[in-house]
Amino acid sequence: MIQRMFRVALAALAVSVVLGHGAALAASAEKGKAAFMKYGCWQCHGTQGQGSAITSQGKVLAPDPLPIEGFVAFVRSTNRGMPPYSEKILPNEDLADMHAYLASIPKTKDYKTIPLLNQ
């Protein structure tokens, strides 16, 4: 348990160092979408992070993803249905881009604003 907490803290520290000082602003939603597809995240989480009713493992990621530090810490150290992804497999830059992609996905419209559904 202590090792797990240490790994999560270390991952959060690494993210703050790598992404700190404005580098998070340089993350690319376009590259993030490509990385989301490349690493197979879409298979459980849907192509827009909407989650999956079929697998029930793919949690909703967008819109409003976790803060970047929590997102990275979870991806690096999860021991649940999703395997952890080390930096050797999924670089911090790709992870930051994926977070930017998920953050760029707009919220769905309220059904009340869709005329066809209100007839």
A tleap script that builds the chain and sets N, CA, C and O, in Angstrom:
source leaprc.protein.ff14SB
mol = sequence {
  NMET ILE GLN ARG MET PHE ARG VAL ALA LEU
  ALA ALA LEU ALA VAL SER VAL VAL LEU GLY
  HIE GLY ALA ALA LEU ALA ALA SER ALA GLU
  LYS GLY LYS ALA ALA PHE MET LYS TYR GLY
  CYS TRP GLN CYS HIE GLY THR GLN GLY GLN
  GLY SER ALA ILE THR SER GLN GLY LYS VAL
  LEU ALA PRO ASP PRO LEU PRO ILE GLU GLY
  PHE VAL ALA PHE VAL ARG SER THR ASN ARG
  GLY MET PRO PRO TYR SER GLU LYS ILE LEU
  PRO ASN GLU ASP LEU ALA ASP MET HIE ALA
  TYR LEU ALA SER ILE PRO LYS THR LYS ASP
  TYR LYS THR ILE PRO LEU LEU ASN CGLN
}
set mol.1.N position { 0.824 -1.188 0.000 }
set mol.1.CA position { 0.000 0.000 0.000 }
set mol.1.C position { 0.870 1.255 0.000 }
set mol.1.O position { 0.577 2.219 -0.707 }
set mol.2.N position { 1.932 1.240 0.789 }
set mol.2.CA position { 2.828 2.393 0.851 }
set mol.2.C position { 3.520 2.583 -0.490 }
set mol.2.O position { 3.698 3.710 -0.951 }
set mol.3.N position { 3.912 1.466 -1.118 }
set mol.3.CA position { 4.545 1.566 -2.437 }
set mol.3.C position { 3.582 2.179 -3.448 }
set mol.3.O position { 3.990 2.994 -4.275 }
set mol.4.N position { 2.328 1.802 -3.391 }
set mol.4.CA position { 1.326 2.344 -4.315 }
set mol.4.C position { 1.175 3.841 -4.106 }
set mol.4.O position { 1.147 4.598 -5.077 }
set mol.5.N position { 1.078 4.281 -2.857 }
set mol.5.CA position { 0.951 5.703 -2.555 }
set mol.5.C position { 2.196 6.455 -3.025 }
set mol.5.O position { 2.099 7.574 -3.529 }
set mol.6.N position { 3.358 5.837 -2.858 }
set mol.6.CA position { 4.599 6.461 -3.305 }
set mol.6.C position { 4.604 6.607 -4.822 }
set mol.6.O position { 5.015 7.641 -5.348 }
set mol.7.N position { 4.145 5.567 -5.528 }
set mol.7.CA position { 4.107 5.630 -6.991 }
set mol.7.C position { 3.149 6.711 -7.479 }
set mol.7.O position { 3.456 7.428 -8.431 }
set mol.8.N position { 1.993 6.832 -6.833 }
set mol.8.CA position { 1.033 7.862 -7.219 }
set mol.8.C position { 1.623 9.247 -6.991 }
set mol.8.O position { 1.507 10.124 -7.847 }
set mol.9.N position { 2.261 9.446 -5.828 }
set mol.9.CA position { 2.885 10.737 -5.526 }
set mol.9.C position { 4.009 11.034 -6.514 }
set mol.9.O position { 4.152 12.166 -6.974 }
set mol.10.N position { 4.796 10.030 -6.835 }
set mol.10.CA position { 5.894 10.203 -7.785 }
set mol.10.C position { 5.359 10.544 -9.174 }
set mol.10.O position { 5.921 11.393 -9.865 }
set mol.11.N position { 4.281 9.887 -9.582 }
set mol.11.CA position { 3.676 10.186 -10.889 }
set mol.11.C position { 3.147 11.617 -10.920 }
set mol.11.O position { 3.325 12.328 -11.908 }
set mol.12.N position { 2.502 12.031 -9.845 }
set mol.12.CA position { 1.982 13.403 -9.789 }
set mol.12.C position { 3.119 14.417 -9.839 }
set mol.12.O position { 3.004 15.452 -10.496 }
set mol.13.N position { 4.213 14.121 -9.148 }
set mol.13.CA position { 5.373 15.006 -9.167 }
set mol.13.C position { 5.969 15.073 -10.569 }
set mol.13.O position { 6.317 16.152 -11.048 }
set mol.14.N position { 6.084 13.931 -11.219 }
set mol.14.CA position { 6.630 13.901 -12.579 }
set mol.14.C position { 5.768 14.712 -13.532 }
set mol.14.O position { 6.283 15.426 -14.393 }
set mol.15.N position { 4.481 14.601 -13.377 }
set mol.15.CA position { 3.577 15.360 -14.240 }
set mol.15.C position { 3.738 16.844 -13.999 }
set mol.15.O position { 3.789 17.628 -14.946 }
set mol.16.N position { 3.817 17.235 -12.746 }
set mol.16.CA position { 3.941 18.668 -12.467 }
set mol.16.C position { 5.261 19.212 -12.992 }
set mol.16.O position { 5.329 20.369 -13.408 }
set mol.17.N position { 6.308 18.397 -12.978 }
set mol.17.CA position { 7.596 18.839 -13.513 }
set mol.17.C position { 7.550 18.908 -15.032 }
set mol.17.O position { 7.984 19.892 -15.630 }
set mol.18.N position { 7.012 17.838 -15.663 }
set mol.18.CA position { 6.969 17.785 -17.121 }
set mol.18.C position { 5.985 18.794 -17.687 }
set mol.18.O position { 6.268 19.450 -18.689 }
set mol.19.N position { 4.840 18.918 -17.052 }
set mol.19.CA position { 3.795 19.773 -17.586 }
set mol.19.C position { 3.788 21.168 -16.981 }
set mol.19.O position { 3.054 22.044 -17.439 }
set mol.20.N position { 4.579 21.369 -15.980 }
set mol.20.CA position { 4.569 22.654 -15.289 }
set mol.20.C position { 5.090 23.786 -16.138 }
set mol.20.O position { 5.608 23.580 -17.236 }
set mol.21.N position { 4.946 24.976 -15.613 }
set mol.21.CA position { 5.466 26.183 -16.248 }
set mol.21.C position { 4.891 26.426 -17.636 }
set mol.21.O position { 5.612 26.816 -18.555 }
set mol.22.N position { 3.567 26.189 -17.787 }
set mol.22.CA position { 2.903 26.514 -19.041 }
set mol.22.C position { 2.965 25.433 -20.101 }
set mol.22.O position { 2.356 25.586 -21.160 }
set mol.23.N position { 3.677 24.352 -19.856 }
set mol.23.CA position { 3.764 23.305 -20.874 }
set mol.23.C position { 2.412 22.645 -21.104 }
set mol.23.O position { 2.133 22.162 -22.201 }
set mol.24.N position { 1.563 22.622 -20.062 }
set mol.24.CA position { 0.237 22.027 -20.227 }
set mol.24.C position { -0.560 22.807 -21.261 }
set mol.24.O position { -1.415 22.244 -21.945 }
set mol.25.N position { -0.285 24.097 -21.375 }
set mol.25.CA position { -0.975 24.905 -22.361 }
set mol.25.C position { -0.557 24.520 -23.781 }
set mol.25.O position { -1.287 24.781 -24.738 }
set mol.26.N position { 0.607 23.904 -23.914 }
set mol.26.CA position { 1.105 23.512 -25.221 }
set mol.26.C position { 0.519 22.173 -25.672 }
set mol.26.O position { 0.759 21.742 -26.800 }
set mol.27.N position { -0.250 21.510 -24.796 }
set mol.27.CA position { -0.834 20.226 -25.160 }
set mol.27.C position { -1.783 20.419 -26.338 }
set mol.27.O position { -2.469 21.435 -26.442 }
set mol.28.N position { -1.808 19.437 -27.213 }
set mol.28.CA position { -2.594 19.523 -28.451 }
set mol.28.C position { -3.770 18.557 -28.409 }
set mol.28.O position { -3.588 17.347 -28.276 }
set mol.29.N position { -4.977 19.103 -28.525 }
set mol.29.CA position { -6.174 18.265 -28.564 }
set mol.29.C position { -6.170 17.373 -29.805 }
set mol.29.O position { -6.618 16.227 -29.758 }
set mol.30.N position { -5.663 17.907 -30.908 }
set mol.30.CA position { -5.610 17.125 -32.151 }
set mol.30.C position { -4.682 15.916 -31.992 }
set mol.30.O position { -5.036 14.798 -32.366 }
set mol.31.N position { -3.493 16.153 -31.434 }
set mol.31.CA position { -2.569 15.043 -31.177 }
set mol.31.C position { -3.158 14.103 -30.133 }
set mol.31.O position { -2.971 12.888 -30.201 }
set mol.32.N position { -3.870 14.677 -29.168 }
set mol.32.CA position { -4.486 13.873 -28.114 }
set mol.32.C position { -5.528 12.911 -28.650 }
set mol.32.O position { -5.620 11.774 -28.188 }
set mol.33.N position { -6.316 13.357 -29.624 }
set mol.33.CA position { -7.310 12.480 -30.236 }
set mol.33.C position { -6.618 11.313 -30.932 }
set mol.33.O position { -7.048 10.165 -30.824 }
set mol.34.N position { -5.532 11.626 -31.653 }
set mol.34.CA position { -4.771 10.571 -32.344 }
set mol.34.C position { -4.179 9.584 -31.334 }
set mol.34.O position { -4.205 8.374 -31.560 }
set mol.35.N position { -3.653 10.094 -30.234 }
set mol.35.CA position { -3.071 9.225 -29.200 }
set mol.35.C position { -4.159 8.385 -28.532 }
set mol.35.O position { -3.939 7.209 -28.241 }
set mol.36.N position { -5.324 8.974 -28.288 }
set mol.36.CA position { -6.455 8.274 -27.676 }
set mol.36.C position { -6.838 7.064 -28.534 }
set mol.36.O position { -7.176 6.001 -28.014 }
set mol.37.N position { -6.780 7.243 -29.842 }
set mol.37.CA position { -7.091 6.147 -30.763 }
set mol.37.C position { -5.915 5.156 -30.835 }
set mol.37.O position { -6.117 3.942 -30.809 }
set mol.38.N position { -4.716 5.677 -30.922 }
set mol.38.CA position { -3.512 4.841 -31.059 }
set mol.38.C position { -3.347 3.878 -29.888 }
set mol.38.O position { -3.045 2.702 -30.092 }
set mol.39.N position { -3.542 4.364 -28.672 }
set mol.39.CA position { -3.341 3.536 -27.482 }
set mol.39.C position { -4.564 2.699 -27.125 }
set mol.39.O position { -4.552 1.973 -26.131 }
set mol.40.N position { -5.619 2.798 -27.931 }
set mol.40.CA position { -6.793 1.945 -27.739 }
set mol.40.C position { -7.734 2.387 -26.627 }
set mol.40.O position { -8.593 1.612 -26.208 }
set mol.41.N position { -7.593 3.602 -26.146 }
set mol.41.CA position { -8.463 4.097 -25.073 }
set mol.41.C position { -9.925 4.072 -25.507 }
set mol.41.O position { -10.819 3.812 -24.702 }
set mol.42.N position { -10.153 4.344 -26.781 }
set mol.42.CA position { -11.507 4.403 -27.326 }
set mol.42.C position { -12.250 3.084 -27.190 }
set mol.42.O position { -13.480 3.068 -27.146 }
set mol.43.N position { -11.517 1.977 -27.122 }
set mol.43.CA position { -12.172 0.672 -27.080 }
set mol.43.C position { -13.043 0.499 -25.839 }
set mol.43.O position { -14.068 -0.181 -25.896 }
set mol.44.N position { -12.654 1.096 -24.736 }
set mol.44.CA position { -13.451 1.011 -23.506 }
set mol.44.C position { -14.176 2.316 -23.187 }
set mol.44.O position { -15.277 2.305 -22.638 }
set mol.45.N position { -13.551 3.436 -23.535 }
set mol.45.CA position { -14.083 4.735 -23.133 }
set mol.45.C position { -14.866 5.439 -24.236 }
set mol.45.O position { -15.355 6.548 -24.019 }
set mol.46.N position { -15.001 4.826 -25.420 }
set mol.46.CA position { -15.697 5.466 -26.527 }
set mol.46.C position { -14.801 6.475 -27.217 }
set mol.46.O position { -13.817 6.940 -26.642 }
set mol.47.N position { -15.140 6.809 -28.443 }
set mol.47.CA position { -14.273 7.685 -29.234 }
set mol.47.C position { -14.221 9.115 -28.717 }
set mol.47.O position { -13.303 9.863 -29.055 }
set mol.48.N position { -15.197 9.501 -27.899 }
set mol.48.CA position { -15.187 10.851 -27.330 }
set mol.48.C position { -15.197 10.812 -25.804 }
set mol.48.O position { -15.647 11.755 -25.154 }
set mol.49.N position { -14.701 9.726 -25.244 }
set mol.49.CA position { -14.619 9.625 -23.786 }
set mol.49.C position { -15.964 9.520 -23.101 }
set mol.49.O position { -16.081 9.816 -21.911 }
set mol.50.N position { -16.996 9.095 -23.849 }
set mol.50.CA position { -18.344 9.054 -23.313 }
set mol.50.C position { -18.626 7.823 -22.465 }
set mol.50.O position { -19.703 7.712 -21.878 }
set mol.51.N position { -17.676 6.898 -22.393 }
set mol.51.CA position { -17.880 5.675 -21.625 }
set mol.51.C position { -18.574 4.627 -22.470 }
set mol.51.O position { -18.942 4.879 -23.618 }
set mol.52.N position { -18.748 3.455 -21.894 }
set mol.52.CA position { -19.350 2.360 -22.637 }
set mol.52.C position { -20.346 1.609 -21.776 }
set mol.52.O position { -20.015 1.139 -20.688 }
set mol.53.N position { -21.558 1.502 -22.268 }
set mol.53.CA position { -22.573 0.703 -21.585 }
set mol.53.C position { -22.316 -0.786 -21.823 }
set mol.53.O position { -22.755 -1.627 -21.039 }
set mol.54.N position { -21.611 -1.107 -22.898 }
set mol.54.CA position { -21.357 -2.504 -23.249 }
set mol.54.C position { -20.310 -3.123 -22.329 }
set mol.54.O position { -20.528 -4.199 -21.773 }
set mol.55.N position { -19.182 -2.451 -22.170 }
set mol.55.CA position { -18.115 -3.025 -21.353 }
set mol.55.C position { -18.314 -2.740 -19.868 }
set mol.55.O position { -17.800 -3.477 -19.027 }
set mol.56.N position { -19.032 -1.712 -19.542 }
set mol.56.CA position { -19.258 -1.225 -18.174 }
set mol.56.C position { -17.949 -0.943 -17.432 }
set mol.56.O position { -17.972 -0.485 -16.290 }
set mol.57.N position { -16.838 -1.208 -18.056 }
set mol.57.CA position { -15.539 -0.885 -17.468 }
set mol.57.C position { -15.074 0.496 -17.907 }
set mol.57.O position { -14.378 1.192 -17.167 }
set mol.58.N position { -15.460 0.884 -19.107 }
set mol.58.CA position { -15.012 2.157 -19.663 }
set mol.58.C position { -15.784 3.312 -19.060 }
set mol.58.O position { -16.908 3.601 -19.472 }
set mol.59.N position { -15.191 3.961 -18.100 }
set mol.59.CA position { -15.838 5.076 -17.417 }
set mol.59.C position { -15.900 6.307 -18.312 }
set mol.59.O position { -15.134 6.436 -19.268 }
set mol.60.N position { -16.815 7.201 -17.991 }
set mol.60.CA position { -16.946 8.460 -18.712 }
set mol.60.C position { -15.736 9.339 -18.392 }
set mol.60.O position { -15.422 9.569 -17.224 }
set mol.61.N position { -15.068 9.823 -19.420 }
set mol.61.CA position { -13.882 10.668 -19.237 }
set mol.61.C position { -14.124 12.116 -19.649 }
set mol.61.O position { -13.429 13.021 -19.188 }
set mol.62.N position { -15.114 12.333 -20.519 }
set mol.62.CA position { -15.335 13.681 -21.046 }
set mol.62.C position { -16.830 13.944 -21.135 }
set mol.62.O position { -17.596 12.983 -21.204 }
set mol.63.N position { -17.276 15.156 -21.136 }
set mol.63.CA position { -16.448 16.341 -20.915 }
set mol.63.C position { -16.055 16.441 -19.437 }
set mol.63.O position { -16.459 15.612 -18.622 }
set mol.64.N position { -15.300 17.417 -19.119 }
set mol.64.CA position { -14.817 17.642 -17.755 }
set mol.64.C position { -13.988 16.479 -17.211 }
set mol.64.O position { -14.390 15.844 -16.236 }
set mol.65.N position { -12.842 16.190 -17.824 }
set mol.65.CA position { -11.986 15.126 -17.291 }
set mol.65.C position { -11.419 15.525 -15.931 }
set mol.65.O position { -11.492 16.687 -15.529 }
set mol.66.N position { -10.863 14.556 -15.239 }
set mol.66.CA position { -10.167 14.837 -13.978 }
set mol.66.C position { -9.106 15.908 -14.221 }
set mol.66.O position { -8.657 16.072 -15.355 }
set mol.67.N position { -8.697 16.636 -13.191 }
set mol.67.CA position { -7.549 17.534 -13.364 }
set mol.67.C position { -6.347 16.715 -13.845 }
set mol.67.O position { -6.231 15.528 -13.541 }
set mol.68.N position { -5.477 17.351 -14.582 }
set mol.68.CA position { -4.354 16.644 -15.215 }
set mol.68.C position { -3.539 15.807 -14.228 }
set mol.68.O position { -3.130 14.693 -14.554 }
set mol.69.N position { -3.303 16.328 -13.036 }
set mol.69.CA position { -2.504 15.580 -12.059 }
set mol.69.C position { -3.205 14.283 -11.652 }
set mol.69.O position { -2.568 13.233 -11.571 }
set mol.70.N position { -4.497 14.353 -11.399 }
set mol.70.CA position { -5.256 13.163 -11.024 }
set mol.70.C position { -5.389 12.192 -12.178 }
set mol.70.O position { -5.327 10.977 -11.991 }
set mol.71.N position { -5.573 12.733 -13.377 }
set mol.71.CA position { -5.686 11.921 -14.587 }
set mol.71.C position { -4.411 11.097 -14.791 }
set mol.71.O position { -4.473 9.888 -15.012 }
set mol.72.N position { -3.274 11.755 -14.716 }
set mol.72.CA position { -1.996 11.066 -14.915 }
set mol.72.C position { -1.745 10.065 -13.799 }
set mol.72.O position { -1.327 8.937 -14.060 }
set mol.73.N position { -1.993 10.463 -12.566 }
set mol.73.CA position { -1.755 9.553 -11.436 }
set mol.73.C position { -2.596 8.292 -11.584 }
set mol.73.O position { -2.115 7.191 -11.315 }
set mol.74.N position { -3.843 8.441 -12.006 }
set mol.74.CA position { -4.701 7.262 -12.176 }
set mol.74.C position { -4.196 6.367 -13.300 }
set mol.74.O position { -4.100 5.151 -13.133 }
set mol.75.N position { -3.874 6.962 -14.441 }
set mol.75.CA position { -3.406 6.174 -15.581 }
set mol.75.C position { -2.113 5.435 -15.246 }
set mol.75.O position { -1.909 4.304 -15.688 }
set mol.76.N position { -1.256 6.060 -14.479 }
set mol.76.CA position { 0.035 5.450 -14.147 }
set mol.76.C position { -0.063 4.359 -13.080 }
set mol.76.O position { 0.753 3.438 -13.072 }
set mol.77.N position { -1.038 4.443 -12.186 }
set mol.77.CA position { -1.003 3.539 -11.035 }
set mol.77.C position { -2.286 2.764 -10.775 }
set mol.77.O position { -2.416 2.146 -9.718 }
set mol.78.N position { -3.227 2.777 -11.691 }
set mol.78.CA position { -4.487 2.073 -11.454 }
set mol.78.C position { -4.280 0.577 -11.277 }
set mol.78.O position { -3.397 -0.020 -11.893 }
set mol.79.N position { -5.095 -0.011 -10.440 }
set mol.79.CA position { -5.057 -1.469 -10.296 }
set mol.79.C position { -6.476 -2.019 -10.419 }
set mol.79.O position { -6.797 -3.077 -9.878 }
set mol.80.N position { -7.299 -1.297 -11.126 }
set mol.80.CA position { -8.690 -1.716 -11.325 }
set mol.80.C position { -8.821 -2.407 -12.671 }
set mol.80.O position { -7.894 -3.093 -13.103 }
set mol.81.N position { -9.942 -2.241 -13.335 }
set mol.81.CA position { -10.185 -2.915 -14.609 }
set mol.81.C position { -9.260 -2.460 -15.720 }
set mol.81.O position { -9.079 -3.164 -16.713 }
set mol.82.N position { -8.674 -1.278 -15.552 }
set mol.82.CA position { -7.760 -0.751 -16.566 }
set mol.82.C position { -6.320 -1.018 -16.117 }
set mol.82.O position { -5.971 -0.753 -14.967 }
set mol.83.N position { -5.497 -1.534 -17.008 }
set mol.83.CA position { -4.096 -1.748 -16.621 }
set mol.83.C position { -3.368 -0.416 -16.488 }
set mol.83.O position { -3.707 0.539 -17.186 }
set mol.84.N position { -2.374 -0.333 -15.603 }
set mol.84.CA position { -1.598 0.904 -15.507 }
set mol.84.C position { -0.686 1.040 -16.726 }
set mol.84.O position { -0.180 0.050 -17.254 }
set mol.85.N position { -0.489 2.274 -17.156 }
set mol.85.CA position { 0.375 2.560 -18.297 }
set mol.85.C position { 1.585 3.333 -17.799 }
set mol.85.O position { 1.461 4.462 -17.323 }
set mol.86.N position { 2.754 2.720 -17.912 }
set mol.86.CA position { 3.981 3.396 -17.491 }
set mol.86.C position { 4.370 4.441 -18.533 }
set mol.86.O position { 3.830 4.468 -19.639 }
set mol.87.N position { 5.306 5.292 -18.162 }
set mol.87.CA position { 5.766 6.322 -19.095 }
set mol.87.C position { 6.488 5.709 -20.287 }
set mol.87.O position { 6.543 6.325 -21.352 }
set mol.88.N position { 7.046 4.500 -20.130 }
set mol.88.CA position { 7.699 3.829 -21.254 }
set mol.88.C position { 6.682 3.456 -22.333 }
set mol.88.O position { 6.999 3.456 -23.523 }
set mol.89.N position { 5.459 3.139 -21.906 }
set mol.89.CA position { 4.414 2.744 -22.848 }
set mol.89.C position { 3.640 3.952 -23.347 }
set mol.89.O position { 3.328 4.050 -24.533 }
set mol.90.N position { 3.331 4.876 -22.437 }
set mol.90.CA position { 2.525 6.051 -22.749 }
set mol.90.C position { 3.244 7.287 -22.212 }
set mol.90.O position { 3.130 7.605 -21.028 }
set mol.91.N position { 3.983 7.984 -23.076 }
set mol.91.CA position { 4.765 9.147 -22.636 }
set mol.91.C position { 3.884 10.257 -22.051 }
set mol.91.O position { 2.722 10.402 -22.428 }
set mol.92.N position { 4.451 11.030 -21.132 }
set mol.92.CA position { 3.733 12.134 -20.497 }
set mol.92.C position { 3.177 13.121 -21.513 }
set mol.92.O position { 2.089 13.662 -21.318 }
set mol.93.N position { 3.910 13.359 -22.589 }
set mol.93.CA position { 3.449 14.305 -23.597 }
set mol.93.C position { 2.159 13.809 -24.266 }
set mol.93.O position { 1.233 14.586 -24.497 }
set mol.94.N position { 2.112 12.501 -24.573 }
set mol.94.CA position { 0.902 11.935 -25.170 }
set mol.94.C position { -0.255 11.978 -24.186 }
set mol.94.O position { -1.398 12.233 -24.567 }
set mol.95.N position { 0.047 11.730 -22.931 }
set mol.95.CA position { -0.985 11.763 -21.895 }
set mol.95.C position { -1.548 13.178 -21.728 }
set mol.95.O position { -2.754 13.356 -21.559 }
set mol.96.N position { -0.672 14.173 -21.777 }
set mol.96.CA position { -1.118 15.569 -21.694 }
set mol.96.C position { -1.971 15.930 -22.907 }
set mol.96.O position { -2.968 16.640 -22.777 }
set mol.97.N position { -1.583 15.445 -24.077 }
set mol.97.CA position { -2.367 15.694 -25.285 }
set mol.97.C position { -3.739 15.020 -25.185 }
set mol.97.O position { -4.746 15.599 -25.594 }
set mol.98.N position { -3.781 13.797 -24.643 }
set mol.98.CA position { -5.060 13.111 -24.477 }
set mol.98.C position { -5.961 13.882 -23.519 }
set mol.98.O position { -7.167 13.990 -23.742 }
set mol.99.N position { -5.378 14.409 -22.467 }
set mol.99.CA position { -6.160 15.210 -21.514 }
set mol.99.C position { -6.713 16.451 -22.212 }
set mol.99.O position { -7.866 16.824 -21.994 }
set mol.100.N position { -5.902 17.086 -23.043 }
set mol.100.CA position { -6.360 18.265 -23.794 }
set mol.100.C position { -7.504 17.883 -24.733 }
set mol.100.O position { -8.469 18.633 -24.878 }
set mol.101.N position { -7.394 16.722 -25.366 }
set mol.101.CA position { -8.474 16.252 -26.239 }
set mol.101.C position { -9.768 16.068 -25.450 }
set mol.101.O position { -10.825 16.551 -25.857 }
set mol.102.N position { -9.681 15.369 -24.325 }
set mol.102.CA position { -10.877 15.123 -23.517 }
set mol.102.C position { -11.477 16.427 -22.996 }
set mol.102.O position { -12.698 16.565 -22.921 }
set mol.103.N position { -10.619 17.382 -22.638 }
set mol.103.CA position { -11.096 18.676 -22.152 }
set mol.103.C position { -11.734 19.497 -23.270 }
set mol.103.O position { -12.548 20.382 -23.006 }
set mol.104.N position { -11.365 19.205 -24.520 }
set mol.104.CA position { -11.900 19.981 -25.647 }
set mol.104.C position { -13.275 19.499 -26.104 }
set mol.104.O position { -13.940 20.183 -26.883 }
set mol.105.N position { -13.696 18.355 -25.639 }
set mol.105.CA position { -14.980 17.804 -26.067 }
set mol.105.C position { -16.103 18.596 -25.395 }
set mol.105.O position { -16.151 18.695 -24.169 }
set mol.106.N position { -17.007 19.159 -26.207 }
set mol.106.CA position { -18.080 19.974 -25.623 }
set mol.106.C position { -19.118 19.118 -24.904 }
set mol.106.O position { -19.299 17.939 -25.206 }
set mol.107.N position { -19.785 19.739 -23.958 }
set mol.107.CA position { -20.879 19.052 -23.270 }
set mol.107.C position { -22.017 18.833 -24.260 }
set mol.107.O position { -22.205 19.617 -25.190 }
set mol.108.N position { -22.765 17.769 -24.049 }
set mol.108.CA position { -23.904 17.518 -24.922 }
set mol.108.C position { -25.004 18.534 -24.632 }
set mol.108.O position { -25.139 19.034 -23.515 }
set mol.109.N position { -25.779 18.821 -25.663 }
set mol.109.CA position { -26.860 19.785 -25.510 }
set mol.109.C position { -27.970 19.188 -24.654 }
set mol.109.O position { -28.204 17.979 -24.666 }
set mol.110.N position { -28.634 20.039 -23.928 }
set mol.110.CA position { -29.812 19.641 -23.178 }
set mol.110.C position { -30.893 19.274 -24.192 }
set mol.110.O position { -31.125 20.016 -25.146 }
set mol.111.N position { -31.538 18.160 -23.994 }
set mol.111.CA position { -32.539 17.716 -24.970 }
set mol.111.C position { -33.647 18.750 -25.174 }
set mol.111.O position { -34.289 18.769 -26.224 }
set mol.112.N position { -33.872 19.596 -24.194 }
set mol.112.CA position { -34.925 20.609 -24.300 }
set mol.112.C position { -34.592 21.675 -25.337 }
set mol.112.O position { -35.478 22.403 -25.784 }
set mol.113.N position { -33.316 21.772 -25.724 }
set mol.113.CA position { -32.913 22.768 -26.710 }
set mol.113.C position { -32.979 22.232 -28.139 }
set mol.113.O position { -32.683 22.964 -29.084 }
set mol.114.N position { -33.358 20.976 -28.309 }
set mol.114.CA position { -33.437 20.360 -29.629 }
set mol.114.C position { -34.902 20.361 -30.076 }
set mol.114.O position { -35.711 19.615 -29.525 }
set mol.115.N position { -35.254 21.192 -31.073 }
set mol.115.CA position { -36.654 21.360 -31.478 }
set mol.115.C position { -37.369 20.042 -31.816 }
set mol.115.O position { -38.518 19.848 -31.421 }
set mol.116.N position { -36.712 19.154 -32.529 }
set mol.116.CA position { -37.347 17.911 -32.946 }
set mol.116.C position { -37.792 17.074 -31.743 }
set mol.116.O position { -38.810 16.384 -31.811 }
set mol.117.N position { -37.052 17.131 -30.670 }
set mol.117.CA position { -37.387 16.352 -29.479 }
set mol.117.C position { -38.487 16.995 -28.629 }
set mol.117.O position { -38.981 16.391 -27.678 }
set mol.118.N position { -38.856 18.202 -28.977 }
set mol.118.CA position { -39.873 18.908 -28.206 }
set mol.118.C position { -41.210 19.028 -28.937 }
set mol.118.O position { -42.056 19.833 -28.549 }
set mol.119.N position { -41.402 18.247 -29.973 }
set mol.119.CA position { -42.661 18.294 -30.732 }
set mol.119.C position { -43.698 17.397 -30.110 }
set mol.119.O position { -44.819 17.308 -30.612 }
savepdb mol mol.pdb
quit
